[in-house]
């Protein structure tokens, strides 16, 4: 009897170890050694549990490659094209040229109006953002396409404060635009997309908290909620900010998040990348949600599918990939169906040990940025740095 129980327990452990999780991924193409789109689409469909892909343009070869794969797509309108799409004649033509030739065989789910416009754009571009989203939505509906939603991803540079999470607030200068945008999202049932990167909130003291490793956690004295990881804190901060201006009911999506496996600094390593992405995927798939948004499975897109050797900026920019250009895993994050490849996640935070001393609201640190992209890697320090409230960056607009 004891032997039978032992064997059943062992079988269960083997099954759990072999579990693969579905997840979204950002598919960037800034590399001169990447496989062709058709090969990538087939690889994702047949070898992984990735069920959603986000691209940073409207490349027709990529969109066509995902036809009849049942993998949902997010396509992105370049920031520079946004002003054109406020015109009533241009938006319908854009839909005819970039959506109708592929839809519904290619499962286009979202159209991103630019990328991190409120972070990178000038005042004119920012003012055009919501009008362009509205015009494009109306053009889609007129063409009979009612299940493709329009949104736009934001860096956490839109946040005035994010710690503690319940005191998350948007910067005053972007509130008028975000109010219009969140109202549009509510009316059209579109998601509000944000790019939470605990990597950019890294400090020596918060490394385990950022990487889902066992840690002392953080206590929000205003709600009594206890946080075991930085990702939940960032998502709840955005939720609190949206709720503060009357839009706590709008669905949130983590449109980009990830951790580089190599760079000039010790914070970038294969083990750190697999701990963050591997534990994040399990956390999302568990459906536990966050302390302020419990019992929810957030749609989440890992950055990135491949290491991209032509990304500008510091070395970290080239090493966010789950896979090498030859489609072998950089590490085992849990997306391969046969679970092959490299390092696996270490222990994760399960039971809180003791709450850390609660802190009052703080202002996010300004991100350090490389050329045309995300911030440069965290600075190496000889003495422990003061934990910075995360302020995320994003990809090339």
SULWO-V322678 format. One record per pair of residues at least 12 apart in sequence whose C-alpha atoms are under 8 Angstrom apart, sorted by the first residue. I is the first residue (numbers start at 1). J is the second residue. If there is no record, write none. Layout:
# SULWO-V322678
i & j
I & J
I & J
This chain:
# SULWO-V322678
i & j
18 & 338
18 & 339
19 & 334
20 & 49
20 & 334
20 & 335
20 & 336
20 & 337
20 & 339
21 & 49
21 & 50
21 & 281
21 & 282
21 & 285
21 & 334
21 & 335
22 & 49
22 & 50
22 & 51
22 & 281
22 & 285
22 & 335
23 & 49
23 & 50
23 & 51
23 & 52
23 & 281
23 & 299
23 & 300
23 & 301
23 & 302
23 & 335
24 & 50
24 & 51
24 & 52
24 & 53
24 & 54
24 & 299
24 & 300
24 & 301
24 & 302
25 & 50
25 & 52
25 & 53
25 & 54
25 & 300
25 & 301
25 & 302
25 & 303
25 & 304
25 & 305
26 & 53
26 & 54
26 & 55
26 & 256
26 & 301
26 & 302
26 & 303
26 & 304
26 & 305
27 & 53
27 & 54
27 & 55
27 & 56
27 & 303
27 & 304
27 & 305
27 & 306
28 & 55
28 & 56
28 & 304
28 & 305
28 & 306
28 & 308
29 & 308
30 & 308
30 & 309
30 & 310
30 & 311
31 & 307
31 & 308
31 & 309
31 & 310
31 & 311
32 & 309
32 & 310
33 & 309
33 & 325
34 & 306
34 & 308
34 & 325
34 & 326
35 & 325
35 & 326
37 & 61
37 & 62
37 & 65
38 & 61
38 & 62
38 & 65
38 & 66
41 & 65
41 & 66
41 & 69
43 & 327
45 & 69
45 & 71
47 & 336
47 & 337
47 & 338
48 & 335
48 & 336
48 & 337
49 & 335
49 & 336
49 & 337
50 & 71
50 & 335
51 & 70
51 & 71
51 & 72
52 & 71
52 & 72
52 & 73
52 & 74
52 & 301
53 & 71
53 & 72
53 & 73
53 & 74
53 & 301
54 & 73
54 & 74
54 & 75
54 & 76
54 & 301
55 & 73
55 & 74
55 & 75
55 & 76
56 & 75
56 & 76
56 & 77
56 & 78
57 & 75
57 & 76
57 & 77
57 & 78
58 & 75
58 & 76
58 & 77
58 & 98
60 & 98
63 & 102
63 & 106
64 & 102
64 & 106
66 & 106
66 & 107
67 & 102
67 & 105
67 & 106
67 & 107
68 & 105
68 & 106
68 & 107
69 & 106
70 & 106
70 & 107
71 & 106
71 & 107
72 & 106
72 & 107
72 & 108
72 & 109
73 & 106
73 & 107
73 & 108
73 & 109
73 & 110
74 & 108
74 & 109
74 & 110
74 & 111
74 & 112
75 & 108
75 & 110
75 & 111
75 & 112
76 & 111
76 & 112
76 & 113
76 & 114
76 & 115
77 & 111
77 & 112
77 & 113
77 & 114
78 & 113
78 & 114
78 & 115
78 & 397
79 & 113
79 & 114
79 & 115
79 & 117
79 & 121
79 & 125
79 & 397
82 & 113
82 & 114
82 & 125
82 & 128
82 & 129
82 & 132
83 & 125
83 & 128
83 & 129
83 & 132
85 & 132
85 & 135
85 & 136
86 & 128
86 & 131
86 & 132
86 & 133
86 & 135
86 & 136
87 & 132
87 & 135
88 & 135
91 & 135
91 & 136
91 & 139
92 & 136
92 & 139
92 & 140
92 & 143
95 & 136
95 & 139
95 & 140
95 & 143
108 & 148
109 & 147
109 & 148
109 & 149
110 & 148
110 & 149
110 & 150
110 & 151
111 & 148
111 & 149
111 & 150
111 & 151
111 & 152
112 & 150
112 & 151
112 & 152
112 & 153
113 & 129
113 & 132
113 & 133
113 & 150
113 & 151
113 & 152
113 & 153
114 & 152
114 & 153
114 & 397
115 & 152
115 & 153
115 & 154
115 & 394
115 & 395
115 & 397
116 & 152
116 & 153
116 & 154
116 & 155
116 & 394
116 & 397
117 & 129
117 & 153
117 & 154
117 & 397
118 & 154
118 & 158
118 & 174
119 & 154
119 & 155
119 & 157
119 & 158
120 & 397
126 & 177
127 & 177
130 & 177
130 & 180
130 & 181
133 & 150
133 & 151
134 & 184
136 & 150
137 & 149
137 & 150
149 & 188
149 & 189
149 & 190
149 & 191
150 & 190
151 & 185
151 & 190
151 & 191
151 & 192
151 & 193
152 & 192
152 & 193
153 & 192
153 & 193
153 & 194
153 & 195
153 & 255
154 & 193
154 & 194
154 & 195
155 & 194
155 & 195
155 & 196
155 & 391
155 & 392
155 & 393
155 & 394
156 & 194
156 & 195
156 & 196
156 & 390
156 & 391
156 & 392
156 & 393
157 & 364
157 & 366
157 & 367
157 & 391
157 & 392
157 & 393
158 & 170
158 & 171
158 & 174
159 & 171
159 & 238
159 & 241
159 & 364
159 & 391
160 & 172
160 & 363
160 & 364
161 & 237
161 & 361
161 & 362
161 & 363
161 & 364
161 & 389
162 & 233
162 & 234
162 & 237
162 & 238
162 & 361
162 & 362
162 & 363
162 & 364
162 & 389
162 & 390
163 & 233
163 & 237
163 & 359
163 & 360
163 & 361
163 & 362
163 & 363
163 & 389
164 & 219
164 & 220
164 & 221
164 & 233
164 & 237
164 & 358
164 & 359
164 & 360
164 & 361
164 & 362
165 & 220
165 & 233
165 & 234
165 & 236
165 & 237
165 & 238
165 & 240
166 & 220
166 & 222
166 & 223
166 & 236
166 & 237
166 & 240
167 & 237
167 & 240
167 & 241
167 & 361
168 & 236
168 & 237
168 & 238
168 & 239
168 & 240
168 & 241
168 & 361
169 & 237
169 & 238
169 & 240
169 & 241
169 & 242
169 & 244
170 & 238
170 & 241
170 & 242
179 & 245
182 & 242
182 & 247
182 & 250
183 & 247
185 & 250
186 & 247
186 & 249
186 & 250
189 & 250
190 & 250
190 & 251
191 & 250
191 & 251
191 & 252
191 & 253
192 & 250
192 & 251
192 & 252
192 & 253
193 & 252
193 & 253
193 & 254
193 & 255
194 & 252
194 & 253
194 & 254
194 & 255
194 & 256
195 & 254
195 & 255
195 & 256
195 & 257
195 & 392
195 & 393
195 & 394
196 & 231
196 & 234
196 & 235
196 & 254
196 & 256
196 & 257
196 & 392
197 & 231
197 & 256
197 & 257
197 & 258
197 & 259
197 & 390
197 & 391
197 & 392
197 & 393
198 & 210
198 & 211
198 & 230
198 & 231
198 & 257
198 & 390
198 & 392
199 & 258
199 & 259
200 & 367
200 & 375
200 & 377
200 & 378
200 & 390
200 & 391
200 & 392
200 & 393
201 & 387
201 & 388
201 & 389
201 & 390
201 & 391
201 & 392
202 & 378
202 & 387
202 & 388
202 & 390
203 & 378
203 & 384
203 & 385
203 & 386
203 & 387
203 & 388
204 & 384
204 & 385
204 & 387
205 & 384
205 & 385
205 & 386
205 & 387
206 & 387
209 & 228
209 & 229
209 & 230
210 & 229
210 & 230
210 & 231
210 & 276
211 & 229
211 & 230
211 & 272
211 & 275
211 & 276
211 & 279
212 & 228
212 & 229
212 & 230
212 & 275
212 & 276
212 & 279
212 & 280
212 & 348
212 & 349
213 & 275
213 & 346
213 & 347
213 & 348
213 & 349
214 & 228
214 & 347
214 & 348
214 & 349
214 & 350
215 & 228
215 & 349
215 & 352
215 & 353
216 & 228
216 & 352
216 & 353
216 & 354
216 & 355
216 & 356
217 & 229
217 & 352
217 & 353
217 & 354
217 & 355
217 & 356
218 & 355
218 & 356
218 & 357
218 & 358
219 & 355
219 & 356
219 & 357
219 & 358
220 & 358
220 & 359
221 & 358
221 & 359
225 & 291
225 & 292
226 & 291
226 & 355
227 & 291
228 & 349
228 & 352
229 & 349
232 & 289
232 & 290
232 & 291
233 & 290
234 & 390
235 & 290
236 & 290
236 & 291
236 & 292
236 & 293
239 & 252
252 & 298
252 & 299
253 & 298
253 & 299
253 & 300
254 & 298
254 & 299
254 & 300
254 & 301
255 & 299
255 & 300
255 & 301
255 & 302
256 & 300
256 & 301
256 & 302
256 & 303
256 & 394
257 & 300
257 & 301
257 & 302
257 & 303
258 & 273
258 & 276
258 & 277
258 & 302
258 & 303
258 & 304
258 & 320
259 & 272
259 & 273
259 & 276
259 & 277
259 & 303
259 & 320
260 & 273
260 & 316
260 & 317
260 & 319
260 & 320
260 & 321
261 & 273
261 & 316
261 & 319
261 & 320
261 & 321
262 & 315
262 & 316
262 & 319
263 & 314
263 & 315
263 & 316
263 & 319
263 & 377
264 & 315
264 & 316
264 & 377
265 & 377
265 & 378
265 & 379
265 & 380
266 & 380
267 & 378
268 & 316
270 & 330
270 & 331
270 & 343
271 & 343
271 & 344
271 & 345
274 & 331
274 & 332
274 & 333
274 & 343
274 & 344
274 & 345
275 & 333
275 & 344
275 & 345
275 & 346
276 & 345
277 & 302
277 & 333
278 & 332
278 & 333
278 & 334
278 & 344
278 & 345
279 & 333
279 & 345
279 & 348
281 & 333
281 & 334
284 & 297
284 & 298
284 & 300
285 & 297
303 & 320
303 & 321
304 & 320
304 & 321
304 & 322
305 & 320
305 & 321
305 & 322
305 & 323
306 & 319
306 & 320
306 & 321
306 & 322
306 & 323
306 & 324
306 & 325
306 & 327
307 & 319
307 & 320
307 & 321
307 & 322
307 & 323
307 & 324
307 & 325
308 & 321
308 & 325
312 & 370
312 & 371
312 & 372
312 & 373
313 & 370
313 & 371
313 & 372
313 & 373
313 & 374
313 & 376
314 & 370
314 & 376
314 & 377
316 & 376
316 & 377
317 & 373
317 & 374
328 & 341
329 & 341
329 & 342
330 & 342
331 & 343
331 & 344
332 & 344
332 & 345
333 & 345
362 & 389
363 & 389
364 & 388
364 & 389
364 & 390
364 & 391
365 & 388
365 & 389
365 & 390
365 & 391
366 & 391
367 & 391
367 & 392
367 & 393
369 & 393
372 & 395
372 & 396
372 & 397
373 & 393
373 & 394
373 & 395
373 & 396
373 & 397
374 & 393
374 & 394
374 & 395
374 & 396
375 & 393
